[in-house]
Amino acid sequence: MTETESKWDEKLKRFFKDYYWNEILQLANEYPDQRSLSVDFTDIEKFDRELSKEFLDHPEELIKAAEVALKEIDLPVEKSLEEAHVRVIRIPNRIPIRELRSKHLARFIAIEGMIRKATEVRPRITKAAFECLRCGYITFVDQNSFRFEEPFAGCEGESCGKKGPFKIRIEESTFIDAQKLQIQESPENLKGGSQPQSLEVDSEDDLTGNVTPGDRVIINGILKSRQRTLKDGKSTFYDLVLEANSIEHLDKDYDELEITAEDEEEILNLSRDPEIYSKIVSSVAPSIYGYEDIKEALALQLFSGVVKNLPDGSRIRGDIHIMLVGDPGIAKSQLLRYVVKLSPRGVFTSGRSASASGLTAAAVKDDLNDGRWTIEGGALVMADMGIAAVDEMDKMKTEDKSALHEAMEQQTISIAKAGIIATLKSRCALLGAANPKYGRFDRYEGLAEQISMPPALLSRFDLIFVLLDTPDHNLDTKIANHILQSHYAGELFEQRENLPGSNIKEDFVEAEMEVIEPVIQPEIMRKYVAYARKNVFPVMEEDARAHLINFYTDLRKTGESKNTPVPVTARQLEALVRLSEASARVRLSNTVTLEDAKRTIRIEMNCLKNVGVDPETGALDADILASGTSMSQRNKIKILRDIIKKVSEKHPGAKAPLEEVYAIAENEHGIKRVHAEENIKKMKQRGDLLSPDQNHIRLV
């Protein structure tokens, strides 16, 4: 026993008996399956201030002393806690990764962040038995004394003169499970333009295998340094490594967002305000004029529906996926960025620069240790339990878009690369933005034809909004006034801040800022959302359920006829349920009322009228999103097939002249040439038609 251990031994034993006797008995009963005693640092502070300070200043010695004291405690059961660990949680010394300095070395600190990489768990040798192959002499080498290399092993055999050769005897050596992690700053805590910094973490024994990329954690441990090695020798620079003592998971409860008693009181007061909906909607991107329906939907997306874990093991997502489609220059990107700012957890990325692995996950060569493959989480994994905003989704490659299917519906990401087969969690809402193929949106064309996105992916969005830039004198005047007012308020603020001789008064600046000032400040809004998602789990009232069922069945009834399209599917009904639950959460209510159901039906119908209506017939058609082809288009394709078949029979080689097909389609069936050309192009893409040359087609 060292001097430090003996100094604190009796005090630590008394602490354990006074504060953790029941937990120690439980540990003894479950040992060795359970090998750790979790100790709250606040209990150490209550017991002895000097002892708690010693834990922070000299953690290595104190943790060893605590583990020795734990082993020496007399137990009423015949068990020895020889390999038991003391894990200290809730360390107050929480340091952001980018603020770590040399003064923190060898100190007990807490690092909050997100797991970026995790190697596989592998045994690491702690005591090696080296056997001399000449004389058979065995020498033991401890990890604290030597590196495990043959030249460091000694031999006392007279005949070999300590030269070896040596081999390690595995059966007589001691091993411990080890894993390397990389933790990085959470994306939502980053300031604009800064790259997230990361820190390497060493974990051992029962701490291993408990985290996966994307997990939000607080890792308590001792900060160590490791000298860099260069090609021509050692460097004077050292890398920082955190030797983990305990890991606290933050995944479910947004624990990283501290909500004080004062915050909670303010949140509850806000929820009782009858104008809470309008206040929250007006607090979403107040610098952008209009778009009330879209802002209301984005507010509901922040609050999310309720996740259901069913008895059969299946899971129904509660997250609401929203897509914004529209003309350039109408603030889609700004809306995305503002929602990410309001979300307790949010990640923003652009489809133009994001790859499939960057969005989902990648298998990469491990730069933590010895070049093994590890999994690195992408944007959707990083946004777990929050919102992932993907701008310019139409610019993504086709294979990258296909990677989103599983992430959106099952909310998992499956990896099968480089011998690694794993499933990561991506329980996030997706907020996407896309521009039409040809610059501006054509309201007389179907949605799928105007966006470079597969219909199967589009159908997974609960709400799709179309934003049009249509000239309107009254509206344009209001938007222009709003934009100029925003700029004017910004100019006043910057001049007052940066010009020493400015005579602009603070009251005047505040008055001018009022038009773009959110009713609820972003910081309290984030806490309000986090509080709602953590504490509110609404259940739907009978009349609300009946209202949604009637709405759904009445719409479906219009598609019962043979010649009418199916207007909506069960996907839209599930979207209504999620939106209704989110609506109840806005006012922190555990009951979904009829008003919530009516509100969500209004939002859903506004979307369907824009993107779910066949532009030719004016009827709601669910297939426009599900397959990209409306019923009227399918009918035209069927007619065109019949025309091509009949024309082909008249010509040698079954080749139908295109001009003849177009003429018959227009004159006999009323199909305009532009529509015929478009449908024939679709048939070619699907492989139903071949073009032997530019002027002929034939059926496959």
ROTITOR-789611 format. One line per 4 residues: number of its first residue (from 1); their letters; for each residue x, y, z of C-alpha. Coordinates in steps of 0.1 Angstrom, whole numbers, plus 5000, padded with zeros to 4 digits. Last residue first. Example, Ala and Ser with C-alpha at 12.3 -4.5 7.8 and 13.67 -1.06 7.14 Angstrom:
2) SA) 5137/4989/5071; 5123/4955/5078;
// end
This chain:
700) VLRI) 4606/4950/4243; 4582/4972/4224; 4596/4990/4194; 4606/5026/4186;
696) HNQD) 4616/5045/4154; 4628/5079/4144; 4661/5082/4163; 4672/5047/4157;
692) PSLL) 4666/5012/4171; 4649/5029/4201; 4638/5004/4227; 4607/5004/4249;
688) DGRQ) 4596/4989/4282; 4631/4994/4298; 4619/5017/4326; 4638/5047/4311;
684) KMKK) 4623/5039/4276; 4588/5039/4291; 4594/5072/4308; 4606/5088/4275;
680) INEE) 4575/5074/4258; 4555/5091/4285; 4572/5125/4280; 4569/5123/4242;
676) AHVR) 4532/5115/4245; 4526/5143/4269; 4543/5168/4245; 4524/5154/4215;
672) KIGH) 4490/5159/4231; 4469/5128/4239; 4435/5133/4224; 4429/5096/4217;
668) ENEA) 4423/5095/4179; 4441/5126/4166; 4467/5131/4193; 4478/5095/4199;
664) IAYV) 4474/5085/4162; 4497/5114/4152; 4523/5107/4179; 4525/5070/4169;
660) EELP) 4529/5079/4132; 4556/5104/4140; 4575/5078/4161; 4577/5053/4133;
656) AKAG) 4570/5018/4148; 4596/4991/4143; 4582/4955/4144; 4611/4945/4121;
652) PHKE) 4590/4954/4090; 4560/4977/4097; 4523/4971/4101; 4526/4951/4133;
648) SVKK) 4546/4979/4149; 4517/5004/4144; 4494/4981/4164; 4519/4975/4192;
644) IIDR) 4529/5012/4194; 4492/5022/4197; 4485/4996/4224; 4515/5008/4244;
640) LIKI) 4504/5044/4239; 4470/5036/4254; 4486/5019/4284; 4510/5048/4289;
636) KNRQ) 4480/5072/4287; 4461/5052/4314; 4492/5052/4336; 4495/5090/4332;
632) SMST) 4459/5095/4342; 4465/5073/4373; 4495/5094/4383; 4531/5082/4379;
628) GSAL) 4559/5091/4403; 4554/5058/4422; 4544/5067/4457; 4543/5105/4453;
624) IDAD) 4520/5107/4423; 4505/5074/4433; 4486/5090/4461; 4463/5107/4436;
620) LAGT) 4440/5136/4447; 4420/5147/4417; 4426/5179/4396; 4424/5158/4364;
616) EPDV) 4454/5169/4345; 4475/5184/4373; 4470/5151/4394; 4469/5164/4430;
612) GVNK) 4493/5151/4456; 4519/5179/4456; 4501/5212/4461; 4467/5201/4473;
608) LCNM) 4484/5174/4494; 4504/5199/4513; 4476/5222/4523; 4456/5191/4531;
604) EIRI) 4482/5180/4556; 4483/5213/4574; 4445/5215/4577; 4444/5179/4589;
600) TRKA) 4470/5187/4615; 4450/5216/4630; 4418/5195/4630; 4435/5167/4649;
596) DELT) 4450/5190/4675; 4416/5207/4679; 4400/5173/4685; 4424/5168/4715;
592) VTNS) 4456/5149/4719; 4461/5146/4757; 4494/5147/4776; 4496/5185/4771;
588) LRVR) 4528/5204/4771; 4512/5231/4749; 4534/5222/4719; 4533/5186/4730;
584) ASAE) 4496/5184/4719; 4506/5196/4684; 4534/5170/4682; 4509/5142/4690;
580) SLRV) 4486/5155/4662; 4515/5157/4638; 4525/5121/4645; 4489/5109/4641;
576) LAEL) 4484/5128/4608; 4517/5113/4594; 4503/5078/4602; 4472/5087/4582;
572) QRAT) 4493/5099/4553; 4513/5066/4553; 4480/5047/4553; 4474/5058/4518;
568) VPVP) 4457/5088/4502; 4437/5096/4470; 4436/5062/4452; 4428/5072/4416;
564) TNKS) 4393/5071/4400; 4383/5049/4371; 4373/5017/4390; 4354/5037/4417;
560) EGTK) 4366/5032/4453; 4389/5063/4451; 4364/5088/4466; 4359/5065/4495;
556) RLDT) 4396/5069/4505; 4390/5105/4513; 4360/5097/4535; 4380/5069/4552;
552) YFNI) 4409/5092/4561; 4388/5121/4574; 4365/5098/4593; 4395/5080/4609;
548) LHAR) 4411/5113/4619; 4379/5126/4634; 4373/5094/4653; 4407/5094/4668;
544) ADEE) 4402/5131/4679; 4368/5122/4694; 4383/5093/4714; 4412/5113/4728;
540) MVPF) 4447/5106/4717; 4474/5100/4743; 4503/5125/4748; 4538/5117/4760;
536) VNKR) 4552/5149/4775; 4584/5149/4798; 4615/5145/4776; 4601/5158/4742;
532) AYAV) 4584/5187/4759; 4614/5196/4780; 4637/5195/4750; 4613/5217/4730;
528) YKRM) 4610/5243/4758; 4648/5242/4763; 4654/5249/4727; 4628/5277/4728;
524) IEPQ) 4645/5291/4760; 4678/5295/4740; 4661/5307/4708; 4642/5336/4725;
520) IVPE) 4605/5333/4725; 4587/5362/4707; 4615/5363/4681; 4629/5397/4673;
516) IVEM) 4626/5406/4636; 4599/5434/4640; 4613/5444/4674; 4648/5453/4661;
512) EAEV) 4637/5489/4653; 4626/5494/4689; 4657/5478/4703; 4679/5501/4682;
508) FDEK) 4660/5532/4694; 4663/5521/4730; 4701/5516/4726; 4705/5552/4714;
504) INSG) 4723/5561/4681; 4748/5589/4687; 4777/5570/4672; 4812/5584/4681;
500) PLNE) 4827/5550/4691; 4815/5533/4659; 4815/5495/4662; 4785/5485/4684;
496) RQEF) 4762/5515/4676; 4770/5511/4639; 4764/5474/4639; 4731/5477/4657;
492) LEGA) 4718/5505/4634; 4728/5485/4603; 4711/5454/4616; 4679/5473/4622;
488) YHSQ) 4681/5487/4587; 4687/5453/4571; 4658/5437/4589; 4636/5467/4580;
484) LIHN) 4647/5464/4544; 4637/5427/4543; 4604/5434/4560; 4595/5463/4537;
480) AIKT) 4604/5442/4506; 4583/5413/4519; 4553/5436/4525; 4557/5452/4490;
476) DLNH) 4560/5419/4473; 4528/5406/4490; 4508/5436/4477; 4524/5436/4442;
472) DPTD) 4522/5398/4437; 4549/5382/4416; 4550/5344/4422; 4580/5328/4438;
468) LLVF) 4566/5295/4447; 4573/5274/4478; 4560/5238/4475; 4557/5220/4508;
464) ILDF) 4560/5182/4513; 4548/5168/4546; 4552/5132/4560; 4582/5125/4538;
460) RSLL) 4586/5088/4530; 4567/5092/4497; 4596/5113/4483; 4620/5084/4488;
456) APPM) 4599/5059/4468; 4593/5086/4442; 4631/5088/4434; 4645/5123/4435;
452) SIQE) 4657/5146/4407; 4628/5169/4412; 4604/5181/4385; 4589/5149/4372;
448) ALGE) 4583/5137/4408; 4563/5168/4416; 4538/5165/4388; 4535/5193/4362;
444) YRDF) 4509/5221/4361; 4524/5239/4391; 4557/5243/4373; 4585/5250/4398;
440) RGYK) 4614/5271/4386; 4651/5262/4379; 4647/5234/4354; 4652/5204/4377;
436) PNAA) 4632/5219/4406; 4651/5229/4438; 4653/5208/4469; 4652/5212/4507;
432) GLLA) 4651/5184/4533; 4643/5183/4569; 4649/5147/4582; 4637/5139/4618;
428) CRSK) 4662/5118/4638; 4664/5084/4653; 4695/5074/4634; 4707/5044/4653;
424) LTAI) 4736/5023/4640; 4735/4987/4628; 4767/4967/4623; 4785/4943/4600;
420) IGAK) 4822/4950/4597; 4842/4928/4573; 4854/4958/4553; 4818/4970/4548;
416) AISI) 4783/4959/4559; 4768/4989/4577; 4731/4992/4585; 4717/5026/4594;
412) TQQE) 4686/5027/4616; 4656/5050/4616; 4634/5022/4601; 4616/5047/4579;
408) MAEH) 4641/5076/4572; 4674/5059/4578; 4664/5029/4557; 4655/5049/4527;
404) LASK) 4684/5075/4530; 4711/5053/4514; 4691/5053/4481; 4698/5091/4479;
400) DETK) 4735/5085/4479; 4733/5059/4451; 4714/5085/4430; 4740/5113/4436;
396) MKDM) 4728/5143/4456; 4720/5175/4439; 4682/5171/4445; 4689/5171/4482;
392) EDVA) 4700/5207/4480; 4699/5213/4518; 4699/5184/4542; 4687/5193/4577;
388) AIGM) 4691/5165/4603; 4669/5170/4634; 4672/5156/4669; 4672/5122/4687;
384) DAMV) 4702/5111/4666; 4717/5140/4646; 4752/5126/4647; 4739/5094/4632;
380) LAGG) 4721/5113/4604; 4753/5134/4597; 4777/5104/4595; 4790/5080/4621;
376) EITW) 4825/5065/4617; 4828/5027/4620; 4863/5013/4625; 4887/4993/4604;
372) RGDN) 4921/4984/4619; 4951/5007/4611; 4970/5002/4644; 4959/5028/4669;
368) LDDK) 4935/5057/4666; 4938/5062/4629; 4914/5033/4622; 4908/5028/4585;
364) VAAA) 4873/5038/4578; 4839/5021/4575; 4814/5049/4569; 4780/5060/4582;
360) TLGS) 4748/5077/4571; 4752/5112/4556; 4789/5112/4550; 4788/5076/4538;
356) ASAS) 4761/5085/4512; 4781/5115/4501; 4775/5151/4512; 4788/5181/4492;
352) RGST) 4759/5189/4470; 4734/5174/4495; 4743/5201/4519; 4746/5195/4557;
348) FVGR) 4730/5209/4589; 4730/5189/4621; 4706/5195/4650; 4702/5185/4686;
344) PSLK) 4681/5206/4710; 4666/5219/4678; 4663/5257/4675; 4695/5262/4656;
340) VVYR) 4687/5233/4633; 4653/5250/4626; 4671/5283/4618; 4694/5266/4593;
336) LLQS) 4666/5249/4575; 4645/5281/4572; 4676/5300/4559; 4682/5273/4533;
332) KAIG) 4646/5276/4520; 4648/5314/4519; 4630/5321/4486; 4660/5325/4464;
328) PDGV) 4655/5295/4441; 4620/5282/4433; 4606/5255/4454; 4606/5222/4473;
324) LMIH) 4606/5220/4511; 4606/5184/4524; 4595/5174/4560; 4601/5142/4579;
320) IDGR) 4583/5140/4613; 4599/5118/4640; 4576/5095/4660; 4588/5063/4645;
316) IRSG) 4569/5031/4650; 4590/5003/4665; 4585/4965/4662; 4594/4942/4691;
312) DPLN) 4561/4923/4691; 4550/4942/4722; 4552/4976/4704; 4578/5003/4709;
308) KVVG) 4560/5036/4700; 4578/5068/4694; 4556/5098/4702; 4553/5127/4677;
304) SFLQ) 4580/5154/4672; 4584/5187/4690; 4608/5202/4664; 4587/5188/4636;
300) LALA) 4556/5205/4650; 4575/5239/4648; 4585/5231/4612; 4548/5225/4604;
296) EKID) 4538/5258/4619; 4566/5275/4600; 4554/5260/4568; 4519/5271/4573;
292) EYGY) 4530/5306/4583; 4552/5310/4553; 4553/5349/4557; 4584/5370/4561;
288) ISPA) 4618/5355/4571; 4635/5374/4599; 4611/5357/4624; 4628/5323/4616;
284) VSSV) 4606/5302/4639; 4596/5324/4669; 4563/5334/4651; 4553/5297/4651;
280) IKSY) 4561/5294/4688; 4541/5326/4697; 4512/5316/4675; 4509/5282/4691;
276) IEPD) 4514/5296/4727; 4486/5321/4724; 4464/5306/4751; 4495/5309/4774;
272) RSLN) 4496/5280/4798; 4526/5265/4780; 4546/5297/4785; 4542/5296/4822;
268) LIEE) 4554/5259/4823; 4585/5269/4803; 4593/5299/4825; 4590/5277/4857;
264) EDEA) 4612/5251/4841; 4638/5277/4832; 4638/5290/4868; 4643/5255/4881;
260) TIEL) 4672/5250/4857; 4672/5232/4824; 4707/5221/4814; 4708/5208/4779;
256) EDYD) 4734/5179/4780; 4707/5159/4797; 4687/5157/4764; 4668/5128/4780;
252) KDLH) 4674/5098/4758; 4710/5097/4747; 4729/5113/4776; 4749/5082/4786;
248) EISN) 4774/5086/4815; 4808/5068/4810; 4832/5062/4839; 4870/5060/4845;
244) AELV) 4882/5067/4810; 4918/5075/4803; 4916/5106/4782; 4944/5110/4757;
240) LDYF) 4961/5142/4746; 4988/5142/4720; 5023/5154/4729; 5047/5177/4710;
236) TSKG) 5085/5176/4714; 5086/5149/4687; 5104/5116/4689; 5125/5102/4661;
232) DKLT) 5132/5106/4624; 5099/5092/4611; 5080/5111/4639; 5065/5097/4671;
228) RQRS) 5042/5119/4691; 5045/5117/4729; 5013/5106/4747; 4996/5128/4773;
224) KLIG) 4971/5118/4799; 4938/5133/4811; 4921/5113/4838; 4885/5103/4833;
220) NIIV) 4848/5111/4832; 4832/5106/4798; 4799/5124/4793; 4780/5108/4765;
216) RDGP) 4759/5114/4733; 4759/5082/4712; 4765/5087/4675; 4791/5060/4671;
212) TVNG) 4784/5031/4695; 4789/5029/4733; 4789/5001/4758; 4815/4977/4743;
208) TLDD) 4842/4985/4768; 4836/5001/4802; 4836/4966/4818; 4873/4962/4812;
204) ESDV) 4891/4992/4797; 4885/5025/4779; 4911/5047/4763; 4897/5079/4748;
200) ELSQ) 4910/5100/4719; 4898/5136/4717; 4879/5154/4689; 4875/5190/4677;
196) PQSG) 4845/5200/4656; 4854/5224/4628; 4843/5260/4634; 4823/5279/4607;
192) GKLN) 4794/5289/4629; 4798/5281/4666; 4796/5245/4676; 4773/5232/4704;
188) EPSE) 4747/5218/4680; 4774/5196/4664; 4784/5178/4696; 4821/5181/4703;
184) QIQL) 4840/5149/4694; 4847/5117/4712; 4871/5091/4697; 4871/5057/4713;
180) KQAD) 4897/5030/4719; 4887/4996/4734; 4904/4973/4759; 4895/4940/4776;
176) IFTS) 4922/4930/4800; 4949/4903/4798; 4974/4886/4821; 5001/4862/4809;
172) EEIR) 5006/4826/4820; 4984/4810/4793; 4998/4833/4766; 5035/4824/4771;
168) IKFP) 5052/4851/4751; 5083/4840/4731; 5120/4848/4736; 5152/4843/4716;
164) GKKG) 5169/4848/4739; 5200/4869/4744; 5202/4871/4782; 5236/4853/4782;
160) CSEG) 5222/4821/4768; 5242/4794/4788; 5240/4811/4822; 5202/4813/4821;
156) ECGA) 5190/4845/4839; 5170/4858/4809; 5156/4893/4807; 5127/4905/4785;
152) FPEE) 5131/4941/4773; 5146/4930/4739; 5115/4909/4733; 5090/4937/4732;
148) FRFS) 5061/4944/4756; 5070/4979/4767; 5085/4979/4801; 5079/4989/4837;
144) NQDV) 5042/4998/4840; 5031/4971/4816; 5047/4944/4839; 5072/4919/4825;
140) FTIY) 5074/4884/4839; 5105/4862/4832; 5104/4825/4823; 5136/4804/4818;
136) GCRL) 5132/4777/4792; 5170/4775/4784; 5171/4784/4747; 5136/4793/4739;
132) CEFA) 5135/4819/4768; 5100/4823/4779; 5084/4858/4784; 5053/4860/4807;
128) AKTI) 5036/4893/4800; 5015/4913/4824; 4990/4938/4812; 4981/4923/4777;
124) RPRV) 4953/4939/4759; 4922/4919/4749; 4901/4934/4720; 4869/4953/4719;
120) ETAK) 4863/4966/4683; 4872/5002/4677; 4848/5031/4683; 4846/5063/4663;
116) RIMG) 4826/5095/4666; 4811/5092/4701; 4794/5125/4709; 4804/5151/4734;
112) EIAI) 4809/5159/4771; 4843/5156/4787; 4846/5153/4825; 4879/5159/4842;
108) FRAL) 4901/5143/4869; 4935/5159/4865; 4967/5143/4853; 4970/5169/4826;
104) HKSR) 4945/5198/4829; 4972/5224/4832; 4985/5213/4797; 4953/5227/4781;
100) LERI) 4918/5214/4771; 4896/5243/4759; 4887/5227/4725; 4874/5196/4742;
96) PIRN) 4850/5215/4765; 4859/5210/4802; 4835/5197/4829; 4852/5197/4864;
92) PIRI) 4820/5189/4882; 4824/5151/4880; 4790/5136/4879; 4803/5100/4880;
88) VRVH) 4831/5081/4898; 4836/5045/4888; 4853/5024/4915; 4865/4991/4901;
84) AEEL) 4864/4955/4913; 4891/4930/4904; 4897/4916/4940; 4862/4920/4952;
80) SKEV) 4866/4889/4974; 4835/4869/4983; 4824/4850/5014; 4793/4871/5022;
76) PLDI) 4789/4894/5052; 4816/4916/5038; 4847/4931/5055; 4860/4960/5034;
72) EKLA) 4895/4954/5022; 4886/4952/4985; 4868/4986/4986; 4897/5002/5004;
68) VEAA) 4921/4990/4976; 4897/5004/4949; 4894/5037/4967; 4932/5040/4971;
64) KILE) 4936/5032/4933; 4910/5059/4925; 4928/5083/4949; 4963/5077/4934;
60) EPHD) 4951/5082/4898; 4928/5111/4906; 4953/5135/4922; 4938/5169/4918;
56) LFEK) 4901/5161/4913; 4900/5132/4938; 4921/5152/4963; 4895/5180/4962;
52) SLER) 4868/5154/4970; 4888/5141/5000; 4893/5177/5013; 4856/5184/5011;
48) DFKE) 4846/5153/5030; 4813/5134/5031; 4792/5159/5012; 4818/5163/4985;
44) IDTF) 4822/5125/4982; 4784/5122/4978; 4785/5149/4951; 4810/5128/4932;
40) DVSL) 4784/5100/4928; 4801/5066/4931; 4794/5037/4907; 4808/5004/4920;
36) SRQD) 4821/4983/4892; 4826/4945/4885; 4792/4932/4877; 4794/4896/4863;
32) PYEN) 4822/4891/4889; 4804/4899/4912; 4766/4900/4914; 4762/4893/4951;
28) ALQL) 4792/4914/4960; 4780/4943/4939; 4746/4942/4956; 4764/4942/4990;
24) IENW) 4785/4972/4978; 4754/4990/4967; 4737/4985/5001; 4768/4998/5019;
20) YYDK) 4773/5029/4996; 4771/5060/5017; 4782/5053/5053; 4801/5020/5046;
16) FFRK) 4818/5034/5015; 4827/5067/5032; 4841/5048/5063; 4863/5027/5040;
12) LKED) 4875/5058/5022; 4884/5075/5055; 4903/5045/5067; 4923/5042/5035;
8) WKSE) 4930/5079/5029; 4966/5081/5042; 4973/5044/5035; 4965/5049/4998;
4) TETM) 4986/5080/4996; 5016/5064/5013; 5014/5034/4990; 5000/5000/5000;
// end
